[in-house]
């Protein structure tokens, strides 16, 4: 039981730290900032996985329940959503396309090019054709 409480306390501390930093002027949403700080703390060894693992697994197992209030709120806004359906669909399509293009370009830029047996890169082989 104590492992759960320690894990939840650590996770909540980073959530609250991110929210506080956002309130004092950091232009990143508090939840995202807290998650980034949590990641950095784990990478540097300040926080160990075993300290938060059980609490995180519990949250992940019951994540669907955490979306129930959001779903109920959306159902109450049905008329507003139906009036704005065109704009919502358009923004979803544009943002999805932007994410796909950005991910593809970043993947192409960051991932090493495949080489064939002679050591020539795939791009060089295609350029010679």
C-alpha positions in Angstrom: 0.0 0.0 0.0 2.8 2.4 0.8 4.4 1.8 -2.6 1.1 3.0 -4.2 1.0 6.1 -2.1 4.7 7.0 -2.7 4.2 6.5 -6.5 1.0 8.6 -6.5 2.7 11.3 -4.5 5.7 11.5 -6.9 3.4 11.6 -10.0 1.2 14.2 -8.4 4.1 16.3 -7.3 5.4 16.5 -10.9 1.8 17.3 -12.1 1.5 20.1 -9.6 5.0 21.4 -10.3 4.2 21.6 -14.0 0.9 23.4 -13.3 2.7 25.9 -10.9 5.4 26.6 -13.5 2.7 27.3 -16.1 0.9 29.7 -13.8 4.1 31.6 -13.1 4.7 32.1 -16.8 6.2 29.1 -18.6 4.4 29.0 -21.9 3.9 25.2 -21.9 0.7 23.5 -20.6 1.2 22.4 -17.0 0.4 18.7 -17.7 3.0 18.6 -20.5 5.5 20.4 -18.5 5.1 18.1 -15.6 5.4 15.1 -17.8 8.6 16.5 -19.3 10.1 17.2 -15.9 9.1 13.7 -14.8 10.8 12.2 -17.8 13.9 14.2 -17.2 13.9 13.2 -13.5 13.7 9.5 -14.5 16.4 9.9 -17.2 18.8 11.5 -14.7 18.1 8.9 -12.0 16.5 11.4 -9.6 13.3 9.2 -9.8 13.5 5.4 -10.1 11.0 3.4 -12.1 10.4 1.0 -9.2 9.2 4.0 -7.1 6.3 4.8 -9.5 5.8 1.6 -11.4 2.9 0.1 -9.3 1.0 3.4 -9.1 1.5 4.0 -12.9 0.3 0.5 -13.7 -2.8 1.1 -11.6 -3.5 4.3 -13.4 -3.0 2.7 -16.8 -5.3 -0.3 -15.9 -8.1 2.1 -15.0 -7.4 4.8 -17.6 -10.7 4.3 -19.3 -12.5 5.4 -16.2 -10.6 8.7 -16.2 -12.2 9.6 -19.5 -15.8 9.2 -18.3 -16.2 12.8 -17.1 -14.8 14.1 -20.4 -17.2 12.0 -22.4 -20.2 13.1 -20.3 -19.2 16.7 -20.7 -19.0 16.2 -24.5 -22.5 14.6 -24.6 -23.9 17.7 -22.8 -22.4 19.9 -25.5 -24.1 18.0 -28.4 -25.8 21.0 -29.9 -22.7 23.2 -29.9 -20.6 20.3 -31.4 -23.2 19.7 -34.1 -23.2 23.4 -35.1 -19.4 23.4 -35.2 -19.0 20.0 -36.8 -17.6 21.3 -40.1 -14.9 23.3 -38.4 -14.1 20.5 -36.0 -13.7 17.9 -38.8 -11.6 20.3 -40.9 -9.3 21.0 -38.0 -9.0 17.3 -37.3 -8.1 16.5 -40.9 -5.6 19.4 -41.1 -3.9 18.5 -37.8 -3.8 14.8 -38.6 -2.2 15.6 -42.0 0.3 18.0 -40.3 1.3 15.3 -37.8 1.7 12.7 -40.5 3.9 14.9 -42.7 6.0 16.2 -39.7 6.5 12.6 -38.4 7.5 11.4 -41.8 9.9 14.2 -42.4 11.5 13.9 -38.9 11.8 10.2 -39.4 13.5 10.6 -42.7 15.8 13.2 -41.2 16.6 11.4 -37.9 16.8 7.8 -38.9 19.9 6.5 -40.7 19.7 5.7 -44.3 19.8 2.0 -45.2 22.8 0.8 -47.0 23.2 -2.1 -49.4 25.9 -4.8 -49.3 28.4 -2.5 -51.2 28.0 0.3 -48.6 26.2 2.7 -51.0 23.2 4.4 -49.5 19.7 3.7 -50.9 19.5 7.4 -52.0 22.7 7.2 -54.0 21.5 4.1 -55.7 18.2 5.7 -56.6 19.8 8.9 -57.8 22.0 7.0 -60.3 19.0 5.4 -62.0 
